[in-house]
Structure formats: C-alpha cells, structure tokens
Amino acid sequence: MTKADVMALSNVFYFDFDKAVVKAEAFADLSAHAKYLVANPSVSVVLEGHADERGTREYNMALGERRAKAVSRYLTVQGVSGSQIEIVSYGEERPAVIGHSEDAWSQNRRVELKY
C-alpha cells in the first residue's frame, strides 16, 4: 500500500451521541490505515478526538479523548505500534461544522486521523 493509496482512504471517523465506540462502517478504512502503519514503522499518526457542543467543556474534552483512544485501540489490535500513535482531544473547540442541529452535531462527533 502506497502513501497515495492511504491518502485516498477516509481519515475522519464519526461517532454516535455520547459514545466512544468505533462504528463498523469505519473498520475497512481503519484496517487499511493499520496495514500501512505496520508496513511503515517510521510513520506516525495523530488521532484528534472531537465532540459536539453539548455537554461541559471538561466532559467534551474527556469524550474526545475516549474516542481517540477507541481508534487507537483498534489500530493497535491490528498490529500498529503504540509508539506510532499520538492522541489529542479538542473536545468541542474545533467544530467541523458550525450549527446547533443534529446534522451539525453529527459531523462534529469525530476522530480525525492525520499523518
């Protein structure tokens, strides 16, 4: 798998309200990212956890971290070294979409995988 192949994969993974469980629809792309990382041990990835605006700032920071850790666990189970993974939580501070509707909130509940 080349870097170009990896860049064609989804790098944003969405979560249900108040949940930190990786959805089945993310498995194929996450598994492909894992294969790339296993084959390229010098490459590292940052997992940025996000939450929607509902809840306190502190709660959303913790929720973003739990979501990033869930993606991290998925990758490590696939063989990725923990030393290749960095976890950051932005909570509600960096919304992908500005708005106060379920549509906006659903796009803000995410983990972004960045090389």
N, C-alpha and C positions, 0 to 999 in steps of 0.2 A: 504494500500500500504506500503510495507516494503522498507527499505533503499536499499536492493538488487534490488527490482523492479525499483526504481528510478535510480540506477546506470546503469541499462540496457537501459534507455532512451537516446536519443540523448541529448548532452549538448552543442552542437555547432549549432548555427543558422545563416544562411547565408543571405546576403542582395544583392540587385541589385546595380549597379554602382551609386554612388552619392545619394543613397536612404537610408532612415531610417524607412522603413515600414516593419513590420513583415510579412513574407510570409505565405500564407495559409498552406503550407506544414509543417510549424512549429507548428501549432495550437494544434495538438493532443499531442505531447510530452510536449509542454509548459503547456497545461491544466493538464497533469498528474503531472508535477513538482508542479504546483499550488496546486493540491489536497494534495500532500504530505506535502507541506509547511503549508497549512491551518490546516492539521491534526496534525502537529508537530510545534507548535508556538515557541518553543525554538530553532528551527533550523533556521539558516540564510544562505543567498546565496549572492555570489558576481557575478555581471554581468560585464564582461570585454568586453568593446567595442573596435573594431579594424577596420582599414581601409586599403585599398591598398596603394601603394607608390605614386600614382598620387595625385597631389594637394600639397599645402604647409603643413608644419608640423602643423601649427596652425589650418588650415582648417580640417585636418585629425583628430586632437585631438577632435575638436568640433563634427565632424561627428561620431567618435567612441562613444562619449558621447550621441549624439542623438539616436544612435542605441541601446545603453544600456538602455536609458530611454524608448524607444519604447517597449522593452521586459519587463521592469519594469511595465509600464502601463498595458500591457497585464496581467501580474501576479496579479497586484492589482485589476483589474477588476474581476478577478477570485476569489477574496477574500483574497489574501495574504496581510498581514500587511506590510506597508511601512517600519516599523522598522526591518523587516527581510531581507531587500534588501539593498545591498551596490552597488553603481555604480562606476566603474573605467574605464577611457579611456586610451588606449595605442596608439591610432592613428595608425600610420604606423610602430611604434617602435618594435613590436613583431610579425613579419610575421610568419604565419603557414608554408608557402612555399616561398622559395627564387626563384625569377624569374621575368622576365619582359614581361609576356604574359598574355592574358586574363585568361588562365587556372590558373595561379598562383594568379593573382589578385582576381579572383572569390573566391578562398579559403581563402584569407586574409580579405575579407569583411564579418566580422562575429561578433557575440557576443558569448562568452563562459560563460556558467553558471557553477559556481563552489561552492560546499558546503564546 
